[in-house]
């Protein structure tokens, strides 16, 4: 019968990543060879739960396992030929599934004196940081779910999905094997003003009707502080002005994007009689049709 990796960890299908990680750690501590010297059953159980976590603890492999694309050993499933149907190698042929000792030897490594060695499993975490922290970079001490603390350096310019690798900060190795890594996937919280577009930053700038008509110099926030921006005469809502070099510094290329400032004309909360009378007179002699091009589409 094909091994059910979820059952190996004492879980049901559909278990969350946190449930999988917690179940593995609980069982790994219970059956760890260092805690059960000479216990072959504990050693075999440790191999099984470690092999299960090697797949279910990896989001991509877990997805493929759930879809039936790979088996419990991580091997590709051939169409119409599954392990549950396997009754042994053809006469005179080689065994396509190999020997279990070879499987575990490849998976866990081969030690000396019959003792196996294994690299520790990677720990996977998600870390949420603010937009400005991602843009500027930071050093931060974080507390892991298990209570351990790690110092993390986040480079400037990272985006959601970026993974920080802390080498040797994962599960300890077994039998002299090296420790795993801590893999921290970043999630960037939205900013109330700034929106990232590639390496550029987009923001909407409210301006008054007189600033749009007459032009003005106004202060604009950037990730490096406030700067002065010139609003040209006759600016329209939707017009985009550019602050060069005020965007995100790309973590790989080191090139810096721009800040794109989208003008939005905002009317006063109350229209006073003087403004209303002026606009009525202005309309009589200066009327124009900003929607003429839209009518040409019909």
N, C-alpha and C positions, 0 to 999 in steps of 0.2 A: 504493500500500500504506500502511496506517495506520502511523504512527510508533509504535514500541515504546519507551516512555520508559525502561524498564529497560535495554534494549539501547543506548540513547543514552548512558547512563552506564556502559556496559560491565558491566552486572550482569544477573543472572537474577532472574526473578520470585520473590518470597519473601525478597529481600534485607532485612536489618535496617535500622533507622533509622540506626545508626552506619555501616553499609556505604554507605548512600546518601549520607550527609553527607561521608564521607571520599572517595568517588569523585567527588562534585561538586567538592570543593575541589581535588583533584588536577587534574582536567580544566580547571577554571576558571583555575587558575594557568597551565596549559599554553597555553590558547587566549585568554587575556585580551588584548583589543585593545591595551592599553598595552605589552604585551610583543611584539605582532605588528603594528606600525604598517603600514598599507597592505595587509595580508594579508586579502583578502576571504574566503578559505576559513576562516581562523581566526576571523574575525568571525562568519560563519554558524554555525560549530561552537559558538562561545561562546553565540550566541543559542539554539541547540538545547539545549545542556546546561543553560543557565539556565532555559529554559522547562520542561525535564524536572524540574529540582529545585524549581521553583515549585509543582509538583503533588506529586511524591513526597516532598518535604521538608515538606509539610503533612499531618499525620496524617489529618485529615478528608478532604482531597482525595485522598490516597493510597488511603484505604479505598474511596472512591467510584470511583476509577479502576480499582482491582483488581476491583470488582464490575461494571464495565462501565457505570456510570451516567453517567460523563463521558468524553470522548475525550482525546486527547493534548494538545489545546489548552485543555482545561478546560471545553469546551462540553457542555451536556446532550445525551445521546444520545436521539434520537427513536426510538420503537419501530419496528423494521423498516426504518430508514433510516440506514445507517451510512456513514461516509466511504469505506470500502473498496468500496462499491457505487456510489459517485458517479461519473458520467461527464460532468458539466458541468451548467450551469443549463438549465432548460427554455427552448425557443425563445421569445424575446420576454420572458423573465422575468429576475429578478435572481438572482445567485449566492448560495445560502443559506450557503455557507461563507466568502464574502468573499474578498478578495485577501490573499495572504500578506504583502504589504508593509503592508497595513492591520493585519493581525494583529500583526505584530512592532512596528508603530508604536504600537499600543495597549498592548502588553505591555511594551515597553522605553522608550517615550517617543520624542519626535522632537527631535533636536538641530538644530543649524544647520550649513549647508554639507554636508548629507548624512550627518553623523556622528550616530549615535543616542546617547541617554543612557538610563541605566537605574538605578533604585534598587537598592542592594545587597540581597542576600538576607538574610533573618533567620537567625540561628543559634538552634538549639533545644538546650537542655540540661535535665538532671534533677538536682536537688540534694536530698539527704537531710539532714534536720536532726532533732534530738531533740525529743521532745514538749514539754519545758519551754522550749526555744528558740522553738518555734512559739507557745507560749502567751504568753511574755513579750516576744518580739521580740528581734532582735539585729542587730548589724553584723558582717559577716564578709568576709574576703578569701578568694576561691576561685580555684583554679587550673583553667583550662579544659583540655580534652583537647589543644589545640594548644600548651599551655604558657603562654598569656597569663594574667595575673591581673586580677581585677575585684573592686572593693569593692561588696558587696551589702548593702542595708538590708532586713531582713525585718520587716514590721510585726507588732505583737502580734496574736494571735488568728487567724492564718492556718491553713488546713487543707490536707490533701492535695488536690492538683489546682490549688491557687492558682498563678497565673503572674505572675512578676515581669518587667516589661518594662524593659530598660535601653536607652534610646533612643540610636541611633547607634553601638552596640557590635557590630553585625553585620558582614556583608561590605561592603567599601568599594563605593561606587557607581561607575558607569562613565560617562565622557563628561560629567562634571559632575553626575551624579545623586547624590542623598543616600545615605548609608550605611543599611544595614538595622539592625534591632534585635537584641539578644540576649534571647531569651525563655526564662526559667528556670522550669520546672515543679517545684513543691515536693512532696516525699514525706516524710511525718512518720513517724519510727520509733515503734513502740509503746513505752509506758511500762510498767514492771513492776507499778505500783500503780494509776495513773490511766488511765481510759478516757473519751474525749470522747464526749458525746451532745449534739449541737447545741452550745450555748454552756455546757452543764452539764458537770461532771466527776463521774464515778461511780467510787467506790472501795469495796472490801470491808474492813471493820474486824473483826478477830478480837477477841472478848471472852471472858473466863472465865465459868464458870457462876455464880460468886458475883457478878460484876459485872452479869450479866444479871438475877439474882434481886433483888439488893439495890440496884442502881443504882450509878453511879460517875462520876467525872470522869476522862477519859483524854485523852492527847495524840494529836492526829491531824495527819498531814502535809497541807499544801496547797501549791499552786504558789508561795505567798508566804511559806512557812515553817510551823512547827508552831503549832497552836492547841489550846485546851482544849474538849472536847466533853462534854456531860452525857449519860450513858446513863440513860434512865429505868428505874425499878424494873419488873421483869417484862418486860424487852425480849425479843423473840423473834428467832430467826434469820430473815433476810429483811426485817426491819423497816428502813425507810429513814429516816434522820435528815438534816436539811438544814442546811448552813452557807451562809447567804445572802450573795451577793456574793463568793463564793470560787471562782467558776468562770472561764470564759474571757471576756475582753473582746472582743466582736465587732468585727472590723476595719472593718466598714461602719457599723453602727448605733451603735457605742461602748457599747452596753448590756452589762452584765456578768452572766453566768449564776451558778448556785449550784453548790456541791459537795454531791453526794448520797452519803451514807455508809450503806452497807448492812451491817447487823449480822450477824455470823457467830459463833455460840457454838461455842467450841472446848473440848472436854473435855481433861482432863490426860492426858498420855501413859500414865500408870499410875493405876488406880483403887485407892486404899489401902483397907484393911479398915474404917477409920472412916467414910469416905464411903459405902462400900458398905452398911454396917450402917445408917447414917442414912437412906439412900434406901429401903432395904427397909422400915423402920418408917414412913417418910413415905408410901410407896405404899399401905400397909394402911389408912391413914385419910384420904388425900387423893387417891386415884386419880382421873384425869380422862381423857377420850377426845378427843385433838386431831384424830382422823380421822373423827369422826362425820359431818361434812358430806360427806366423800368417799363414804361408804356410801349416802348419800341419792341419789347420782347413778345407782345401779344399780336 
